[in-house]
């Protein structure tokens, strides 16, 4: 009774090199798709949840999400700055998520290789937003007028950027 079971297991283990490569390709592709989904969720939470909280004189507390910051800049007539922040912090990551999804789900012929190099270049600037928020927090803390603390939105946003960077590295290995 045990012999047929052992024979079946040996068939599963004795795979050809081509089958193992196909399995590795499918596992990488599935992992990359899962990471894009997680990055999209993390990005949504990163732009909608508060990035930081400012406490002034222990009496007033202000929280701000990325979308609220853009809205405040726009209503404060800082249109150029609002457009720049919206473009680099919201539009580019959405474009990158969409292209990463397309590169993973569509045939390789439909997604051109020059766009992959564009994604690689764009991902080098992705952590800039996190750096700007970190500099803002340090600047606020050093003035002594207020304290600034990070909130989950910043960590979600940083996680989304990191996940998108990982997927950008994985995409060339998932294309056939």
Secondary structure, 3 states (H helix, E strand, C coil): CHHHHHHHHHHHHCCCHHHHHHHHHHHHHHHHHHHHHHHHHHHHHHHHCEEEEEEECCCEEEEEEHHHHHHHHHHCCCHHHHHHHHHHHHHHHHHHHHHHHHHHHCCHHHCCHHHHHHHHHHHHCCCHHHHHHHHHHHHHHHHCCEEEEECHHHHHHHHHHHHHHHHHHHHHHHCC
